[in-house]
């Protein structure tokens, strides 16, 4: 039987659709362990559950949440032993965990009553900041301030910064202790769009080491339909009050994430590799951004294109030696949503590039 041109085109489309569905079903049915076997050797599975990883102050353990709003757990990198950190007290759900430079934990928690039908109801309504100290791990101390999304902590001081409800102002302060009880001092507003008519949203990320003179944050803007349509990485110098734009790619998503301890680079989430019609759909991957104002980036993972419409790499954090990145095995359906934590070995990555004349994904 001889097919005409129209029939051949229909057959090609049908075959393509069948192959795509087979791929989707295969990716959906695979485990995280089986998926990583398809990835380059510098990726490894740390956990097959959990979200929002955070290195401890010595980079020996990683803290993480069991789900988007849940409890804090800790895994030892060497032994893979997992322990439940926040089992000793009741709470309405923890949204963020960050490690302070002294090893205490900064927790962002919602209200005392957990709503299973709407677990993230407090995410933009004000999360209370608490300090969980090493000597009293069952009694979080309130700092009596509220944040919207995650706060920022310094790698080598007790400075913190946070975006207040509405995401139009950023405040900063320093955690001090009196008779073992933490409290905030020197609180000030450092960035404000409170009186602006622009559709602006701000999110703190990191103080830039080693001097802590600059706060790295994400600046979102858009219109009445989508106030997060554009997002770029900015820095605010606390001394000079100068603002620096570190990414400049309009109509794309670029969110600041983990910073390297030398302060020269940062890992970001971006969808710049996607065609315009696929941007701002959580189809993200992690990139290494040079913090010199050039906007130079290097893509480190290709999950969002390798596993089309399914998986992304996100929420990356860097250890204190700058040779390992912990990041999330994310789903392309929402901010921070995922399951499982990967380790990205930067030393193996560099060796692999040299060995295979590696092309950037």
Secondary structure, DSSP 8 states (H G I E B T S, - for coil): ----HHHHHHHHHHHHHHHHHHHHHHHHHS-HHHHHTTS-TTEEEEESS-EEEEE-TTSSEEEEESSSSB-EEEEETTT--EEESSTTS--S-EEEEEE-TTS-EEEEE--SS--GGGTTTTTTT-EEEEEE-STTTT--EEEEEEESS--EE-SSSSEEEEE-TTSSEEEEEEEEEETTEEEEEEEEEEEE-TT--S-EEEEEEEE-TTT--EEEEEEEE--SS-TTSEEEEEEEETTT--EEE----SSSBEEEEEE-TTSSEEEEEE-TTS-GGGTTSS--EEEEEETTTT--EEE---HHHHTTTTEEEEEEEE-TTSSEEEEEEEETTSTT-EEEEEEEEHHHHHHHHHHHT----
